[in-house]
Amino acid sequence: MPASLLSQISWIALVAIFALAVWRGGWPERFGAAFSIIGALVALIIHDFTSPDIAPLLLLAADAALAGAFLFLAVRYASLWLGAAMILQAGQFALHAIYTAGELAPDRRYAVINNLITLGIFLVILLATLARWMSRDARQAAEAPETSPEA
């Protein structure tokens, strides 16, 4: 379990966004949220259960897989928001690649950039889910038969 308050809030937000995407989003939002939560769980497992020597390479592979999953969804559903999530995930991949190739130890700058990118992905999925929800409600309201009060 994440120890810091910020990590716990992030997990609560991720689970809430996933639940909202499943409840009110379309298939692209559901898949995107599911991939995000799986990616976060994989990163947590890598941090907690692997040696510090191999963790950067595993995180790099996990980021590449998540960016690839977002790319597949973006092409499959022709969705701009999935493209944005893919680009953000590619940025996270680049961050991990720079730190791994440069043999740099993760520092405060790494943590801030990594968390901002993750927050950006969460926000993209949240906004896409809210947009889908509102467009669905507007479409249902437009299709509903008008009822007039009888005198």
C-alpha positions in Angstrom: 0.0 0.0 0.0 1.4 3.4 -0.9 2.6 5.2 2.2 2.4 8.9 1.4 -0.9 10.8 1.5 -0.4 12.0 -2.1 0.0 8.4 -3.3 -3.2 7.4 -1.5 -5.1 10.3 -2.9 -3.8 9.4 -6.4 -5.1 5.8 -6.0 -8.5 7.0 -4.8 -8.7 9.3 -7.8 -7.7 6.6 -10.2 -10.2 4.1 -8.8 -12.9 6.9 -8.9 -12.1 7.8 -12.5 -12.1 4.1 -13.4 -15.5 3.6 -11.8 -17.0 6.7 -13.5 -15.6 5.5 -16.9 -17.2 2.1 -16.4 -20.5 3.6 -15.3 -20.9 6.5 -17.7 -18.2 6.3 -20.3 -18.2 4.5 -23.7 -16.0 1.5 -24.6 -12.9 3.7 -25.4 -13.1 5.4 -22.0 -13.6 2.1 -20.2 -10.6 0.5 -21.9 -8.5 3.5 -21.4 -9.3 3.6 -17.7 -8.8 -0.1 -17.4 -5.4 0.1 -19.0 -4.4 3.0 -16.7 -5.3 1.2 -13.6 -3.5 -2.0 -14.8 -0.5 0.1 -15.6 -0.6 1.7 -12.1 -0.8 -1.7 -10.5 2.1 -3.0 -12.6 4.2 0.0 -11.6 3.3 -0.6 -7.9 4.3 -4.2 -8.2 7.5 -3.4 -9.9 8.4 -0.8 -7.2 7.5 -3.1 -4.3 8.7 -6.5 -5.5 11.7 -6.1 -7.8 15.3 -5.2 -7.2 16.4 -1.6 -7.8 18.7 -2.8 -10.5 16.0 -4.2 -12.8 13.1 -1.9 -11.8 13.9 0.9 -14.3 14.0 -1.5 -17.2 10.7 -3.1 -16.1 9.1 0.3 -15.7 10.3 1.2 -19.2 8.7 -1.9 -20.6 5.5 -1.2 -18.8 5.4 2.4 -20.1 6.0 1.1 -23.6 3.2 -1.4 -23.3 0.8 1.2 -21.9 1.6 3.7 -24.7 1.1 0.8 -27.2 -2.3 0.0 -25.7 -3.3 3.7 -25.9 -2.1 3.8 -29.5 -4.1 0.7 -30.4 -7.2 2.3 -28.8 -6.6 5.6 -30.5 -6.5 3.9 -33.9 -9.3 1.5 -33.2 -11.7 4.1 -31.9 -10.3 7.1 -33.9 -10.4 9.1 -30.7 -8.4 12.3 -30.1 -8.4 11.9 -26.3 -6.8 8.5 -26.6 -4.2 10.1 -28.8 -3.6 12.6 -26.1 -3.3 9.9 -23.5 -0.9 8.0 -25.8 1.3 11.1 -26.2 1.4 11.7 -22.5 2.3 8.1 -21.9 5.0 8.4 -24.5 6.4 11.3 -22.5 6.5 9.2 -19.4 8.3 6.5 -21.4 10.8 9.1 -22.5 11.3 10.3 -18.9 12.1 6.7 -17.8 14.3 6.2 -20.9 16.4 9.3 -20.1 16.8 8.3 -16.5 17.6 4.7 -17.3 20.0 5.4 -20.2 21.7 8.1 -18.2 21.9 5.9 -15.2 20.4 8.7 -13.1 18.8 8.0 -9.8 15.2 9.2 -9.5 15.1 12.6 -7.9 12.5 15.2 -7.0 12.4 16.5 -10.6 11.7 12.9 -11.9 8.9 12.4 -9.3 7.3 15.8 -10.2 7.4 15.2 -13.9 6.2 11.5 -13.5 3.3 12.6 -11.3 2.3 15.5 -13.6 2.2 13.2 -16.6 0.1 10.6 -14.6 -2.2 13.4 -13.5 -2.6 14.5 -17.1 -3.6 11.0 -18.2 -6.1 10.8 -15.4 -7.6 14.2 -16.4 -7.8 13.2 -20.1 -9.7 10.0 -19.2 -11.9 12.0 -16.8 -12.7 14.7 -19.3 -13.4 12.2 -22.1 -15.8 10.3 -19.8 -17.6 13.5 -18.8 -17.9 14.5 -22.5 -19.3 11.1 -23.4 -21.7 11.3 -20.5 -23.0 14.8 -21.4 -23.3 14.0 -25.1 -25.2 10.8 -24.4 -27.6 12.7 -22.1 -28.1 15.5 -24.7 -28.8 12.9 -27.4 -31.3 11.1 -25.2 -33.0 14.4 -24.4 -33.2 15.2 -28.1 -34.7 11.8 -28.9 -37.2 11.8 -26.1 -40.8 12.6 -27.2 -42.1 15.9 -26.1 -44.9 15.7 -23.6 -47.3 18.6 -23.4 -49.4 19.3 -20.4 -53.0 18.7 -21.0 -55.5 21.4 -20.1 
